[in-house]
Amino acid sequence: MFGNVLLPFLNILILISVVLYFIPPSLITQYLGANSGVLGFSIAALVGSITLIPGFISYPIAAGLIEQGASYAVVATFMTTLMMVGVVTLPLEITYFGKRVAITRNALNFVAAVIIGLVVGVIL
């Protein structure tokens, strides 16, 4: 089991490391920092919604974003959508759960992720 997960995990970590290396911290702070406002939440929620990624992969990504200057609220939104919403996996979900259930699940999780990010922003 661990062998099946190791290669994709390493590939994602390498890809994220390369992306974070080439994106200057000032750009991350500008678009995902504390003063990014609605734009930061929107970017985090939309990018995080692309595909489902398990927590053990998303935590190192979140740590890298925080180190680069992203705010906790935006990172919370990004992580939550990353682990709960998956646009790319939606056709597979529709196959197994039906169109209505799959779309409802993704939509409710998207809203929940934004609410979680807002709550984290208020608390921190």
C-alpha positions in Angstrom: 0.0 0.0 0.0 2.7 2.5 1.0 4.6 1.8 -2.3 1.5 2.7 -4.3 1.2 6.1 -2.5 4.9 6.9 -2.3 5.6 7.8 -6.0 2.5 10.1 -6.5 3.3 11.7 -3.1 6.9 12.4 -4.1 5.9 13.7 -7.5 3.4 16.1 -6.1 5.9 17.3 -3.4 8.5 17.9 -6.1 6.1 19.7 -8.3 4.9 22.0 -5.5 8.5 22.6 -4.4 9.4 23.7 -7.9 6.4 25.9 -8.3 7.0 27.6 -4.9 10.6 28.1 -5.8 9.8 29.9 -9.0 6.9 32.0 -7.6 8.4 34.9 -5.6 7.2 35.3 -2.0 6.1 38.8 -2.7 3.6 37.5 -5.3 2.2 34.9 -2.9 1.9 37.6 -0.2 0.2 39.9 -2.7 -2.4 37.4 -3.9 -2.8 35.1 -0.9 -1.6 37.3 2.0 -3.5 38.9 4.8 -4.4 41.9 2.6 -5.6 39.9 -0.4 -9.2 40.0 0.7 -11.9 38.4 -1.5 -9.4 37.9 -4.3 -7.2 35.7 -2.1 -10.1 33.6 -0.9 -11.4 33.2 -4.5 -8.0 32.1 -5.8 -7.5 29.7 -3.0 -11.0 28.2 -3.3 -10.8 27.8 -7.1 -7.3 26.4 -7.3 -8.0 24.1 -4.4 -11.2 22.8 -6.0 -9.4 21.5 -9.1 -8.7 18.0 -7.7 -9.0 16.0 -4.5 -5.7 15.6 -2.7 -5.3 13.7 0.6 -4.3 15.5 3.8 -0.8 14.1 4.0 0.0 15.7 0.7 -1.8 19.0 1.3 -0.2 19.7 4.7 3.3 20.2 3.3 1.8 22.4 0.6 0.1 24.5 3.2 3.3 24.8 5.2 5.1 26.0 2.1 2.5 28.6 1.4 2.5 30.0 4.9 6.3 30.2 4.9 6.0 32.2 1.6 3.6 34.7 3.2 0.1 33.4 2.6 -2.5 34.1 5.3 -3.9 31.4 7.5 -7.4 32.1 6.4 -6.6 31.7 2.7 -4.5 28.6 3.4 -7.4 27.1 5.4 -9.7 27.7 2.5 -7.2 26.3 0.0 -6.6 23.2 2.1 -10.2 22.5 2.8 -11.2 22.8 -0.9 -8.1 20.7 -1.8 -9.3 17.9 0.4 -13.1 18.1 0.0 -13.9 19.4 -3.5 -12.8 17.9 -6.8 -13.8 19.2 -10.2 -11.5 16.8 -12.0 -12.9 13.8 -10.2 -16.5 14.9 -10.7 -17.2 12.6 -13.7 -16.0 9.6 -11.6 -18.3 10.7 -8.7 -21.2 11.1 -11.1 -20.6 7.6 -12.3 -20.8 6.1 -8.8 -23.1 8.4 -6.9 -25.2 10.1 -9.6 -25.2 13.6 -11.0 -27.3 15.2 -8.3 -25.5 13.8 -5.3 -22.0 14.5 -6.8 -22.7 18.1 -7.6 -24.5 18.7 -4.3 -21.6 17.2 -2.4 -19.1 19.3 -4.2 -21.1 22.5 -3.9 -21.8 22.1 -0.2 -18.2 21.3 0.5 -17.1 24.4 -1.4 -19.4 26.6 0.7 -18.2 24.8 3.8 -14.6 25.4 2.8 -15.1 29.1 2.4 -16.9 29.3 5.8 -14.1 27.4 7.4 -11.6 29.9 5.9 -13.6 32.8 7.2 -13.8 31.4 10.7 -10.1 30.7 10.7 -9.5 34.3 9.6 -11.7 35.6 12.5 -10.0 33.4 15.1 -6.4 34.0 13.9 
